[in-house]
Amino acid sequence: MPADEMVGAIRGNDIAQLTRIPGIGRKTAERMVLELRDKLPQQAVGQEPAASVLSAVEEDVLSALLNLGYQRAAAEKTLASAAKAGKTGSFEVLFREALGGLSK
């Protein structure tokens, strides 16, 4: 993971992105965020964070897909396309759309 993405993930409390790093689990990622977010250099004005922020529903759907055994990259890609299609109303709708995309 590039350093700027890691900084953005730590600033944005993006535990999911940090756990994609090999050897980093949920507890380690949470600890990294807690201990490092105040020690990182200030973000330049106008510069957007590199981490993408998922809504709570999207995080739940991603977690459900990962628990079903789908690969993280495929699940995230399908979830992003389902969200772009405007299927972000509820967990059930987004989950069905993501499952449909993964079954193709």
Secondary structure as GFF3:
##gff-version 3
##sequence-region A 1 104
A	DSSP	alpha_helix	3	11	.	.	.	ID=ss1
A	DSSP	alpha_helix	15	18	.	.	.	ID=ss2
A	DSSP	alpha_helix	26	36	.	.	.	ID=ss3
A	DSSP	alpha_helix	56	67	.	.	.	ID=ss4
A	DSSP	alpha_helix	72	84	.	.	.	ID=ss5
A	DSSP	alpha_helix	91	102	.	.	.	ID=ss6
###
